[in-house]
């Protein structure tokens, strides 16, 4: 059997880092870990080929080669999915589809031959058994509360991947989140009880990636890495520390977690010790009423600003997610979001409009109120709303454009980077693996941001401060300037936002 695994192209997104990747000559930020894991579940004597459209072009000859085309996708990839399906139908190729997009919206894809939904460890073996018997069904769904045992998850098929085309690799330790924010689809897709891999299993995945030659960043894709803090502190992180030390610390890590990470000094220290450099946290909003509305109880009744700064002082850069469009958002929310992000020093602040994901608690509430406009979802930065907000639509959209255009103008962005670098305490003695593409990135940054950019004065002031005041953060300062270039291009050009500053920019030195 010849199987073509296809990962559809992403549209331009905040997290795509398209403009930043050009500095290091990479094609994509992360590989399609889900498809590589699915590949590990397929019979070893089958011929497999992977095409990630974010790295290479899907050719008709690839499709013609295959007996089956496997597609995995998220909601944001639906436009690319539609094009791939048309091409497969034109060539009479059978399609097997799964992943979050199809799991939530499977009824929208009657033209797909086989829908294998939910977690692949549960439903894919059933499809394979029926296929071997010559009677595969159209629809495979897990039963209610039927979740995968992650101890059965195979090693990803890294041999199928053009590994050098990616900025970082990806691994998964757990699925599920103990929290239940009403706008989030994670509990719908993976449940509210975190399920984890075993210690030996996770170390085997690290070793497998190491033996395939990877050295560099690794994204732990868990939606909440600290969902089971006890096990992390007692088993996983100590085992990782030992494994990494024995191999000269070949990897650094970033992941996603909840704000209660700030409550656990031991966990913070252990994560920094093994090489975690950044963590994405869904902060959403500084407005308490909006947090109560969306059931973000882990963020309520706490000093969010102090929590962020504590994590960054410990040696972890906080990347933050923020949302505009809650029913409880007051007219002052736009200024409050800008002020909070600037004061916190969150360099990578992803501000998006609320999108209502099908099947979530928020979807059910707004559907009952007759406020759902379409079941399609955007990428939450494309200024599209799929529901009727309480705030007048034009006021919300204008406020959103003002927030994003303000945050990523150089005078605001570079001031925020400086606030972060002053607070951040990188661990002493951490081994730096310098590679040729890092030097190329520095040279490009010096040319494009230090010479060609009309706002270059901010660039030179920041790098000068880093060299003179805190040399240990100089590499990170350069990285932040490159990220800032991507964010500025994305928000101010691709989303066509009109810059409207919050206040008259302060032109004093950074």
Buried (B, 14 or more C-beta within 10 A) or exposed (E): BEBBBBBBBBBBBBBBBBBBBBBBEBBBBBBBBBBBBBBBBBEEEEEBBBBBBBBBEBEEEBBEBBEBBBBBBBBBBBEBBBEBBEBBBEEEBBBBBBBBBBBBBBEBBEEBBBBBBBBBBBBBBBBBEBBEEEEBEEEBBBEEEEBBEBEEBBBBBBEBBEBEBBBBBBBBBBBBBBBBBBBBBBBBBBBEBBBBBEBEBBBEBBEBBBEBEBBBBBBBBBBBBBBBBEBBBEBBBBBBBEBBEEEEBBBBBBBBBBBBBBBBEEBBBBBBBBBBBBBBBBBBBBBBEBBBBBBBEBBEEBEBBEBBBBBBEBBBBBBBBBBBBBBBBEEEBBBBBBBBBBBBBBBBBBBBBBBBBBBBBBBBBBBEEEBBEEBBBBBBBBBBBBBEBEBEEEEBBBBBBBBBBBBBBBBBBBBBBBBBBEBBBBBEEBEEEEEEBBEEBBEBBBEBBBEEBEBBBBBBBBBEBBEEEBEBBBBBBBBBBBBBBBBBBBBBEBBEBEBEEBEEEEEEEB
